């Protein structure tokens, strides 16, 4: 039986402050909460082995952060949701490296795709 679990601080009956939330799907978030939402700094561990470490706002990636993929690839920069904005750095399986204003990073379900094209 999969269930969700939160261990952490509350305010007015809502997750607020530091805490760890384990989702029924195997994902987890360890970080700051505000008004029941991931906000501030935290680490989101996906059941797939991928991991995001950085800023959050209203339950989405926001601000400086790095997405680390299970295959060794990574994308670092300023995030708005699942998108990397502005100047960023990307690495594919620890080999190829892209840096600059037009870095685009995404996960295609099997591997990280990092390009310098939009």
JOPE-V301167 format. One record per residue. RES is the residue in one small letter. PHI is phi in whole degrees, 0 to 359 (999 if undefined). D_CENTER is the distance of its C-alpha to the mean C-alpha in whole Angstrom. Layout:
# JOPE-V301167
res->RES phi->PHI d_center->D_CENTER
res->RES phi->PHI d_center->D_CENTER
This chain:
# JOPE-V301167
res->x phi->999 d_center->26
res->x phi->271 d_center->22
res->x phi->220 d_center->22
res->x phi->262 d_center->19
res->x phi->213 d_center->19
res->x phi->236 d_center->18
res->x phi->237 d_center->20
res->x phi->169 d_center->20
res->x phi->273 d_center->21
res->x phi->232 d_center->23
res->x phi->215 d_center->24
res->x phi->54 d_center->27
res->x phi->79 d_center->26
res->x phi->239 d_center->22
res->x phi->298 d_center->19
res->x phi->201 d_center->19
res->x phi->102 d_center->18
res->x phi->268 d_center->17
res->x phi->186 d_center->16
res->x phi->239 d_center->15
res->x phi->242 d_center->14
res->x phi->251 d_center->15
res->x phi->276 d_center->15
res->x phi->298 d_center->18
res->x phi->278 d_center->16
res->x phi->99 d_center->15
res->x phi->287 d_center->11
res->x phi->212 d_center->11
res->x phi->228 d_center->9
res->x phi->235 d_center->11
res->x phi->173 d_center->11
res->x phi->268 d_center->13
res->x phi->232 d_center->15
res->x phi->215 d_center->17
res->x phi->55 d_center->19
res->x phi->74 d_center->17
res->x phi->235 d_center->14
res->x phi->294 d_center->11
res->x phi->209 d_center->12
res->x phi->108 d_center->12
res->x phi->253 d_center->10
res->x phi->192 d_center->8
res->x phi->239 d_center->7
res->x phi->253 d_center->5
res->x phi->257 d_center->8
res->x phi->275 d_center->9
res->x phi->299 d_center->12
res->x phi->288 d_center->13
res->x phi->106 d_center->12
res->x phi->286 d_center->9
res->x phi->212 d_center->6
res->x phi->246 d_center->3
res->x phi->234 d_center->5
res->x phi->159 d_center->7
res->x phi->281 d_center->8
res->x phi->222 d_center->8
res->x phi->209 d_center->11
res->x phi->50 d_center->13
res->x phi->74 d_center->10
res->x phi->234 d_center->8
res->x phi->300 d_center->6
res->x phi->207 d_center->9
res->x phi->94 d_center->11
res->x phi->292 d_center->10
res->x phi->189 d_center->7
res->x phi->225 d_center->7
res->x phi->260 d_center->6
res->x phi->248 d_center->8
res->x phi->261 d_center->10
res->x phi->298 d_center->13
res->x phi->271 d_center->16
res->x phi->99 d_center->15
res->x phi->284 d_center->14
res->x phi->206 d_center->11
res->x phi->224 d_center->10
res->x phi->231 d_center->10
res->x phi->159 d_center->11
res->x phi->265 d_center->11
res->x phi->250 d_center->9
res->x phi->225 d_center->10
res->x phi->70 d_center->9
res->x phi->270 d_center->8
res->x phi->252 d_center->10
res->x phi->268 d_center->11
res->x phi->249 d_center->14
res->x phi->64 d_center->17
res->x phi->286 d_center->17
res->x phi->212 d_center->15
res->x phi->231 d_center->15
res->x phi->223 d_center->15
res->x phi->222 d_center->16
res->x phi->257 d_center->17
res->x phi->45 d_center->18
res->x phi->73 d_center->19
res->x phi->249 d_center->21
res->x phi->299 d_center->21
res->x phi->226 d_center->20
res->x phi->239 d_center->19
res->x phi->211 d_center->19
res->x phi->140 d_center->20
res->x phi->284 d_center->20
res->x phi->250 d_center->20
res->x phi->289 d_center->17
res->x phi->235 d_center->15
res->x phi->237 d_center->13
res->x phi->201 d_center->12
res->x phi->255 d_center->12
res->x phi->266 d_center->16
res->x phi->101 d_center->16
res->x phi->236 d_center->17
res->x phi->207 d_center->16
res->x phi->279 d_center->14
res->x phi->249 d_center->16
res->x phi->234 d_center->16
res->x phi->226 d_center->19
res->x phi->251 d_center->21
res->x phi->243 d_center->22
res->x phi->259 d_center->21
